[in-house]
């Protein structure tokens, strides 16, 4: 896996999620995997694939007349980086106001709150 983590745009995340679930895949397989989720042309998907390859997020291998794409970065590592970036951008790096905002919205289930409590208790140790 690549050690330097590229910045992945929102549109590129959709492609990465497909490839993190199953890879390697051809561009056509990825287009089918997107289904009705997006209204992108084949050319748009191929442009996004090329961007991800250029960023180092994807690798590829030639398979006959097509290319098979695979992730070069781990999903969990990218998610952690994106979470840190979000907290830094929106909450100036402070976790407490972010957690408070989620709790105050009331969109967390009781089970999610219990899971967060366990995570926080584990962090205290």
N, C-alpha and C positions, 0 to 999 in steps of 0.2 A: 504494500500500500504506500502511496505517496505521502511523504512527511509534511510538505507544505500544503496548507489547505487553501483552496481557491474560494473566492466569494461567489456563491451560487445565487443567481437571480431567481425570483419567484417562478417564472416560467420554466426555468431549468430544473427546479425542484421536482416538478411533475415527471420529467423524464428520469431523473435520478431515482425517484421512488419506484418506478417500474423496474429499473435495472437492479436496484438493491433487492427486490423481491426475487428476480430471476435474471440470470445472465449467463453467457452472452446472448444478445439479441440483435437481430438485424434492424435497420431503420424501419422496415415495413412491419416487423413484429411490434416495435415501439409505437408506431402509428396506430396499429390495431389495439394495443394496450391502452392507449389514450381514449379510444372509443369516442363517445359523444361528450366526454368531459370538456373538451376544448374544440374550438372551430378553427383549427390550424390546417394550412395546406401542407402537403408533403414537403415542399420546399422550406417552409418555416421550421418543421421538425428537424430537417437535415441541417439547417443553419444553426439551430440550438445544439445539435449533436456536435457540430464542428467547433462551436464556442466552448463546449464542455471539454472536448479533446484538447483544444488550444490552452485551456486553463489547467489542464492536468487532472481534471476530475474524472475523465473517462479515458480508457484505452480502447484499442480496436485491433482486430486481426482480420486479414483478408480471407474470405471464404468463397472461392470461385469468383463470381462477378459482384459479390456484395461484401459488406463489412459487418463484422459482429462486434458490438460494443459491450464493454464491461466497466464497472466502477473501479477507479484507482484510489478512491478515498472511502473510508468506512462511514456508514450512515450515522452511527452513534457519535462519532467524532465531529461530523458536520453539524449534527443537531446541537451538540454542546457549544460549538463555536457560534452558531446562529443565535442560541439563547443568550450567550454572553454579549453578543453584538446588540441584540434587542434591549437587554437590560442597560447597557452602556448608552445607547442612543436615546431611549425613552425615559429611563429612570436614573440617568447619570451614574450608572453603576451600582445603585443601591437596591438590594433585594427586598428589603422590608416594605417599601412603598409598592413594589410590584406585587408581592404576595397580598398585601392589604387590598390593592385594587381588585385582584381576582376574588378575594373573599367577600368584599363589599358588593360586588356585582351579583353575588348569590347564584352564580352559574355552576358552582361545584356541588357535587352530590356528597352525602354524608360519608360514603365510602372513600371518595377522593380526599376529603378533609382528613379522615383517619389515616390514609396513606401518607399524606403530607406530614401529619403529626409524627408518624413513625420515621420518616426521612429526617425531620428536624431533630428528633431525639437521637437518632443515629449520628447526626452531625455534631451533637453536643459532646459525644463520647470521645 
